[in-house]
Amino acid sequence: MKVRKKAQQGMHFEQFSIVTNAAVAGLCVALLPRFLIKNELQRGELQVVCNKAVHTEGDYYLVIASEKVVNIK
């Protein structure tokens, strides 16, 4: 299996607050600790799209099939 690493493409965020704001604005899907977005969830600004907990000691990656990617221009 060949893995292509394209870490420099797309949006990259360093702080949870920036990721939260981007998700609220509809710019991305975000992996965030639920306790940090409790208010946004209560106000309906964000919604949980996957209710499965992710436990890891490393990085998070969102993977999507290339044929599902939509270019927004």
Stockholm file with secondary structure:
# STOCKHOLM 1.0

chainA/1-73         MKVRKKAQQGMHFEQFSIVTNAAVAGLCVALLPRFLIKNELQRGELQVVCNKAVHTEGDYYLVIASEKVVNIK
#=GR chainA/1-73 SS CCCCCCTTSSCCCSSHHHHHHHHHTTSCCCCCCGGGSHHHHHHTSSCCSCCCCCCCSSCCCCCCCGGGCCCCC
#=GC SS_cons        CCCCCCTTSSCCCSSHHHHHHHHHTTSCCCCCCGGGSHHHHHHTSSCCSCCCCCCCSSCCCCCCCGGGCCCCC
//
